[in-house]
Amino acid sequence: MSTSILLKTHSSDISEGVYQYNLIVTNKTIEDFGEVKVYGIEICADDMYERVDDISSNANIVVQLLRILEDNNCSPLHLKDVVEDFLENL
């Protein structure tokens, strides 16, 4: 069983609209470890939405990524690609 909780919200005004960047936490049950908190990100806009759960169990890493997304006005369309590139370069 997993549940998600919104931890932080950041908004960025850009010419295409307003993007809202959310840090989320999900409680995930892992066999032999029990319940573990994992962190993800969602980006919301008026007509777009994308979410990536379980990026890392390290909140600091996901907050760092969230700041990069916000600083670069990342669109929901590019979230999955940016997360993948970020994790490959850790």
N, CA and C of each residue as an Amber inpcrd file, in Angstrom:
protein
   270
   0.8370000  -1.1780000   0.0000000   0.0000000   0.0000000   0.0000000
   0.8800000   1.2390000   0.0000000   0.4850000   2.2660000  -0.7460000
   1.2390000   3.5060000  -0.7480000   0.2870000   4.6850000  -0.6610000
   0.7530000   5.7390000  -0.0170000  -0.0050000   6.9790000   0.0630000
   0.9230000   8.1150000  -0.3140000   0.3790000   9.1700000  -0.8850000
   1.1860000  10.3110000  -1.2990000   0.7740000  11.5470000  -0.5230000
   1.7680000  12.3660000  -0.2060000   1.5450000  13.6020000   0.5350000
   2.3120000  14.7130000  -0.1650000   1.6770000  15.8440000  -0.3700000
   2.3430000  17.0080000  -0.9370000   3.1840000  17.6610000   0.1470000
   4.4950000  17.8220000  -0.1160000   5.3800000  18.4320000   0.8700000
   5.6280000  19.9050000   0.6090000   5.9670000  20.2640000  -0.6220000
   6.3200000  21.6450000  -0.9390000   5.7260000  22.0060000  -2.2870000
   5.4320000  23.2640000  -2.4500000   4.9330000  23.7580000  -3.7240000
   5.7310000  24.9820000  -4.1230000   6.1420000  25.0200000  -5.3760000
   6.8260000  26.1730000  -5.9470000   6.0990000  26.5200000  -7.2360000
   5.9380000  27.7940000  -7.5120000   5.3100000  28.2170000  -8.7580000
   6.2800000  29.0750000  -9.5400000   6.1720000  29.0010000 -10.8490000
   7.0320000  29.7730000 -11.7250000   6.1810000  30.3900000 -12.8220000
   6.1930000  31.7200000 -12.9360000   5.4580000  32.4040000 -13.9980000
   6.3310000  32.4660000 -15.2400000   5.7950000  31.9890000 -16.3460000
   6.5010000  32.0680000 -17.6190000   5.5090000  32.4850000 -18.6870000
   6.0050000  32.8100000 -19.8600000   5.1340000  33.3150000 -20.9150000
   4.0570000  32.3120000 -21.3210000   4.3370000  31.0160000 -21.2110000
   3.3610000  30.0040000 -21.5940000   2.3190000  29.7630000 -20.5050000
   2.5340000  30.2740000 -19.3090000   1.5960000  30.0480000 -18.2170000
   2.3280000  29.8860000 -16.9030000   1.6420000  29.3400000 -15.9330000
   2.2160000  29.1400000 -14.6090000   2.4140000  27.6480000 -14.3880000
   3.6360000  27.2670000 -14.0280000   3.9210000  25.8800000 -13.6670000
   4.0100000  25.8000000 -12.1550000   3.4440000  24.7680000 -11.5920000
   3.5240000  24.5230000 -10.1590000   4.3490000  23.2610000  -9.9610000
   5.4290000  23.3660000  -9.1770000   6.3500000  22.2590000  -8.9360000
   6.1090000  21.7390000  -7.5250000   5.7760000  20.4650000  -7.4030000
   5.4410000  19.8810000  -6.1090000   6.3750000  18.7340000  -5.7650000
   6.8770000  18.7610000  -4.5430000   7.6460000  17.6460000  -3.9900000
   6.6600000  16.7620000  -3.2490000   6.6410000  15.4810000  -3.5690000
   5.6980000  14.5650000  -2.9400000   6.4490000  13.4350000  -2.2450000
   5.8270000  12.8890000  -1.2260000   6.4030000  11.7350000  -0.5300000
   5.3840000  10.6090000  -0.5770000   5.8860000   9.4250000  -0.8470000
   5.0420000   8.2390000  -0.8870000   5.6100000   7.2300000   0.0970000
   4.7530000   6.6460000   0.8950000   5.1610000   5.5620000   1.7810000
   5.0190000   4.2700000   0.9950000   6.1430000   3.6020000   0.7980000
   6.1810000   2.4060000  -0.0280000   6.6240000   1.2260000   0.8290000
   5.9180000   0.1210000   0.7180000   6.2880000  -1.0800000   1.4570000
   7.2160000  -1.9300000   0.5980000   8.4010000  -2.2080000   1.1470000
   9.3990000  -3.0150000   0.4490000   9.6540000  -4.2670000   1.2800000
   9.5470000  -5.4060000   0.6130000   9.7550000  -6.6760000   1.3000000
  11.1230000  -6.6880000   1.9750000  11.1940000  -7.1820000   3.1730000
  12.3990000  -7.2850000   4.0030000  12.8640000  -5.9500000   4.5790000
  12.2510000  -4.8180000   4.1920000  12.6350000  -3.5180000   4.7430000
  11.4750000  -2.8230000   5.4330000  10.2660000  -3.2090000   5.0990000
   9.0950000  -2.5590000   5.6720000   8.7280000  -1.3060000   4.9040000
   8.1660000  -0.3450000   5.6090000   7.7040000   0.8830000   4.9690000
   8.8430000   1.8870000   4.8500000   9.0160000   2.4350000   3.6480000
  10.0890000   3.3780000   3.3460000   9.4700000   4.6110000   2.6920000
   9.9670000   5.7930000   3.0410000   9.5280000   7.0210000   2.3810000
  10.3530000   7.2140000   1.1180000   9.6700000   7.4340000   0.0000000
  10.3350000   7.7520000  -1.2620000   9.7490000   9.0630000  -1.7730000
  10.5790000   9.8200000  -2.4910000  10.2060000  11.1670000  -2.8970000
  10.0920000  11.2610000  -4.4080000   9.1550000  12.0770000  -4.8500000
   8.9270000  12.2900000  -6.2650000   8.5700000  13.7420000  -6.5220000
   8.2850000  14.0360000  -7.7800000   7.9740000  15.4040000  -8.1980000
   6.7940000  15.3640000  -9.1530000   5.9460000  16.3730000  -9.0360000
   4.9120000  16.5740000 -10.0420000   4.9710000  18.0230000 -10.4990000
   4.6340000  18.2240000 -11.7710000   4.5370000  19.5700000 -12.3350000
   3.1270000  19.7180000 -12.8840000   2.4770000  20.7980000 -12.4780000
   1.1120000  21.0690000 -12.9120000   1.0810000  22.3900000 -13.6690000
   0.2580000  22.4340000 -14.6870000  -0.0170000  23.6610000 -15.4330000
  -1.5090000  23.6530000 -15.7390000  -1.9950000  24.7280000 -16.3350000
  -3.4270000  24.8080000 -16.6310000  -3.9240000  23.6090000 -17.4250000
  -3.1800000  23.2140000 -18.4430000  -3.6440000  22.1500000 -19.3280000
  -2.6960000  20.9550000 -19.4000000  -1.6970000  20.8980000 -18.5010000
  -0.7220000  19.8050000 -18.5130000  -0.4480000  19.3380000 -17.0920000
  -0.0810000  18.0610000 -16.9830000   0.2620000  17.4860000 -15.6790000
   1.1930000  16.3050000 -15.9200000   2.2390000  16.2280000 -15.1190000
   3.1140000  15.0550000 -15.1600000   3.6440000  14.8110000 -13.7610000
   3.8400000  13.5390000 -13.4360000   4.2980000  13.1570000 -12.1060000
   5.2490000  11.9800000 -12.2350000   6.3350000  12.0350000 -11.4530000
   7.2630000  10.9140000 -11.3590000   7.3970000  10.5770000  -9.8790000
   6.9360000   9.4000000  -9.5050000   7.0380000   8.9280000  -8.1250000
   8.3500000   8.1800000  -7.9330000   8.7500000   8.0150000  -6.6980000
   9.8650000   7.1340000  -6.3360000  11.1570000   7.4710000  -7.0830000
  11.5240000   8.7550000  -7.0800000  12.7940000   9.1670000  -7.6820000
  13.9420000   8.7370000  -6.7860000  13.7810000   8.9460000  -5.4770000
  14.8310000   8.5930000  -4.5220000  14.2430000   8.5310000  -3.1240000
  14.9150000   7.7920000  -2.2520000  14.5430000   7.8080000  -0.8350000
  15.2910000   8.9200000  -0.0980000  16.1490000   9.6440000  -0.8150000
  16.9040000  10.7670000  -0.2560000  16.1970000  12.0710000  -0.6380000
  15.5410000  12.6960000   0.3340000  14.7800000  13.9210000   0.0720000
  15.6640000  15.0390000  -0.4700000  16.9100000  15.1480000   0.0040000
  17.8010000  16.2250000  -0.4400000  18.0870000  16.1500000  -1.9370000
  18.2330000  14.9470000  -2.4660000  18.4770000  14.7760000  -3.9030000
  17.2730000  15.2550000  -4.7010000  16.0820000  14.9070000  -4.2480000
  14.8730000  15.2810000  -4.9810000  14.6110000  16.7800000  -4.8670000
  14.9090000  17.3870000  -3.7280000  14.7720000  18.8420000  -3.5810000
  15.7480000  19.5490000  -4.5170000  16.9630000  19.0300000  -4.6360000
  17.9440000  19.6000000  -5.5700000  17.3990000  19.5570000  -7.0000000
  16.8290000  18.4340000  -7.3920000  16.2410000  18.3040000  -8.7230000
  15.0610000  19.2510000  -8.8890000  14.2280000  19.3760000  -7.8760000
  13.0810000  20.2840000  -7.9290000  13.5320000  21.7180000  -8.1930000
  14.6080000  22.1390000  -7.5450000  15.1370000  23.4990000  -7.7550000
  15.6560000  23.6790000  -9.1740000  16.3080000  22.6590000  -9.7120000
  16.7910000  22.7190000 -11.0980000  15.6110000  22.8620000 -12.0540000
  14.5720000  22.0820000 -11.8350000  13.3820000  22.1540000 -12.6880000
  12.7680000  23.5460000 -12.6430000  12.6250000  24.0780000 -11.4390000
  12.0200000  25.4000000 -11.2650000  12.8920000  26.4930000 -11.8770000
  14.2000000  26.4460000 -11.6210000  15.1160000  27.4640000 -12.1510000
  15.1180000  27.5010000 -13.6750000  14.8500000  26.3500000 -14.2910000
  14.8650000  26.2510000 -15.7530000  13.4710000  26.2200000 -16.3630000
  12.4530000  26.5140000 -15.5460000  11.0620000  26.5460000 -16.0150000
  10.6980000  25.3010000 -16.8160000  11.0420000  24.1520000 -16.2730000
  10.8010000  22.8900000 -16.9620000   9.3050000  22.6350000 -17.1290000
   8.9250000  22.2980000 -18.3350000   7.5450000  21.9690000 -18.6650000
   7.2200000  20.5540000 -18.1890000   5.9510000  20.2870000 -17.8740000
   5.5580000  18.9150000 -17.5440000   5.9080000  17.9230000 -18.6570000
   5.9440000  18.3970000 -19.8890000   6.2650000  17.5240000 -21.0250000
   7.6680000  16.9340000 -20.9380000   8.5790000  17.6230000 -20.2420000
   9.9770000  17.2000000 -20.1960000  10.3860000  16.5770000 -18.8680000
   9.4650000  16.4770000 -17.9260000   9.8170000  16.0150000 -16.5820000
  10.4880000  14.6460000 -16.5860000   9.9090000  13.6700000 -17.2440000
  10.4640000  12.3080000 -17.2140000  11.8730000  12.2560000 -17.7920000
  12.1150000  12.9690000 -18.8960000  13.4510000  12.9820000 -19.5030000
  14.4740000  13.6460000 -18.5860000  14.0900000  14.7530000 -17.9510000
  15.0120000  15.4640000 -17.0640000  15.3350000  14.6090000 -15.8370000
  14.3390000  13.9410000 -15.2740000  14.5770000  13.0620000 -14.1200000
  15.5470000  11.9530000 -14.5050000  15.3220000  11.3370000 -15.6480000
  16.1980000  10.2600000 -16.1090000  17.6390000  10.7490000 -16.2840000
  17.8200000  11.8920000 -16.9360000  19.1660000  12.4510000 -17.1300000
  19.8190000  12.7970000 -15.7990000  19.0570000  13.3790000 -14.8850000
  19.5740000  13.7580000 -13.5700000  20.0830000  12.5330000 -12.8180000
  19.2960000  11.4660000 -12.8030000  19.6830000  10.2590000 -12.0720000
  20.8950000   9.5710000 -12.7020000  21.0180000   9.6300000 -14.0190000
  22.1800000   9.0420000 -14.6940000  23.4670000   9.7700000 -14.3400000
  23.3640000  11.0540000 -13.9870000  24.5490000  11.8670000 -13.7100000
  24.8520000  12.0290000 -12.2260000  24.1790000  11.2880000 -11.3660000
  24.4770000  11.3660000  -9.9270000  25.8110000  10.7280000  -9.6150000
